[in-house]
Amino acid sequence: MTTDVVTLGPTDEVRTAMAALVERRVDAAPVIDAERKVVGLLSTGDLIVAEGQVHVPTVISLLGASFEWPGERKRFEEDLRKAVGGIVSDVMTPDPHTIGPDATLEDAATLLHTHDVSRLPVVDDDGRLVGLVARGDVIRAMIAED
């Protein structure tokens, strides 16, 4: 488990969050509230998906008139807001899977595999961040056991 964890707030700007991830050379960070409770997880994957998922509205031309498909403009505006300069809560994965500080190596490996995630925030009984367990941590621990 890593205890020196980069953390982000839900209202942090996406650009600031990206800079923090790059500066610390990590590809994800827990998103915590004012009480240090985990409310989300932001990964570089979330940021790349946000950049790539701007959906252009479907427009139908009929007899010289153009019609937008119902709801397309709203979806476009939401996608654009998320991709360009939004806040962390717009693009994070909310309510990530977590693990407790007393969990075993087997527990961590099982959760990572079962939920197909790369990392798990470690939280205390009140949901406050204690650390982060990543796949690499599990592999290192397995090697150390041998």
C-alpha positions in Angstrom: 0.0 0.0 0.0 1.2 3.5 -0.8 0.4 6.1 1.9 1.9 9.1 0.2 -1.0 9.5 -2.2 -1.8 12.3 -4.6 -5.4 13.4 -3.8 -7.8 15.6 -5.7 -11.0 17.4 -4.8 -14.2 17.1 -6.7 -14.2 20.8 -7.6 -10.6 20.9 -8.7 -10.1 22.0 -12.3 -9.4 19.1 -14.7 -6.2 20.9 -16.0 -4.9 21.3 -12.5 -5.6 17.6 -11.8 -3.8 16.5 -15.0 -0.8 18.6 -14.0 -0.7 17.0 -10.5 -0.8 13.5 -12.0 2.0 14.3 -14.4 4.1 16.0 -11.8 3.9 13.1 -9.4 4.2 10.5 -12.3 1.1 8.6 -11.3 -1.8 7.7 -13.5 -4.6 8.0 -11.0 -5.6 9.7 -7.8 -8.5 9.3 -5.3 -10.9 12.2 -5.2 -11.8 13.1 -1.6 -14.2 15.5 0.1 -13.4 17.9 2.9 -13.6 15.0 5.5 -11.0 12.9 3.4 -13.8 10.5 2.4 -13.3 8.9 -1.0 -16.0 10.1 -3.4 -14.3 9.1 -6.7 -11.2 8.1 -8.5 -9.7 10.1 -11.4 -7.4 8.3 -13.8 -5.6 9.3 -17.0 -7.9 6.9 -18.7 -10.9 9.0 -17.5 -9.2 12.1 -19.0 -8.4 10.5 -22.3 -12.0 9.1 -22.6 -13.4 12.6 -21.7 -11.3 14.1 -24.5 -12.4 11.5 -27.0 -16.1 11.3 -26.3 -17.4 14.6 -27.6 -20.5 13.5 -29.5 -21.4 15.8 -32.4 -25.1 16.3 -32.7 -27.0 14.3 -35.3 -28.6 16.6 -37.8 -31.1 15.5 -40.5 -31.6 17.6 -43.6 -35.0 17.3 -45.2 -36.3 19.5 -48.0 -33.7 22.2 -47.3 -34.4 22.3 -43.6 -32.0 21.0 -40.9 -33.4 19.2 -37.8 -31.4 18.1 -34.8 -32.2 14.8 -33.3 -34.0 15.4 -30.0 -31.7 15.7 -27.0 -28.5 15.8 -29.2 -27.6 19.4 -28.4 -27.8 18.8 -24.7 -25.6 15.7 -24.9 -23.1 17.6 -27.1 -23.0 20.5 -24.6 -22.5 18.1 -21.6 -19.7 16.2 -23.5 -18.0 19.4 -24.5 -18.1 20.8 -20.9 -16.6 17.5 -19.5 -13.8 17.5 -22.1 -12.8 21.1 -22.0 -11.9 22.6 -18.7 -14.5 21.0 -16.5 -14.0 20.0 -12.9 -12.9 16.7 -11.6 -16.3 15.5 -10.6 -17.4 15.8 -14.2 -14.9 13.2 -15.4 -14.0 11.0 -12.4 -15.3 7.5 -11.7 -17.7 8.1 -8.8 -17.9 5.7 -5.8 -14.9 3.5 -6.7 -14.3 0.1 -5.2 -12.4 0.3 -2.0 -10.6 -1.9 0.5 -9.9 -1.7 4.2 -6.5 -1.3 5.8 -6.6 -4.8 7.4 -7.4 -6.6 4.1 -5.1 -9.4 3.0 -3.0 -9.5 -0.1 -5.4 -12.2 -1.4 -8.4 -9.8 -0.7 -6.7 -7.0 -2.7 -5.8 -9.3 -5.6 -9.3 -10.7 -5.7 -11.0 -7.3 -5.8 -8.6 -5.9 -8.4 -9.3 -8.9 -10.6 -13.1 -9.3 -10.0 -13.8 -5.6 -10.6 -11.2 -5.3 -13.4 -9.6 -2.2 -11.8 -6.0 -1.2 -11.5 -6.1 0.3 -8.1 -8.1 0.4 -4.9 -8.3 3.3 -2.4 -7.7 2.0 1.1 -10.2 3.5 3.5 -10.9 3.3 7.2 -14.2 2.3 8.8 -15.5 5.9 8.2 -14.6 5.8 4.5 -11.6 8.2 5.0 -8.6 7.7 2.7 -5.6 5.8 4.3 -3.7 4.8 1.2 -3.9 3.3 -2.3 -3.2 -0.3 -3.4 -2.3 -0.8 -7.1 -1.7 -3.9 -9.1 2.0 -3.3 -9.0 1.9 -3.3 -5.1 0.2 -6.7 -5.2 2.8 -8.1 -7.6 5.7 -6.7 -5.5 4.2 -8.2 -2.3 3.8 -11.6 -4.1 7.4 -11.5 -5.1 8.5 -10.5 -1.6 6.6 -13.5 -0.2 8.6 -15.9 -2.3 
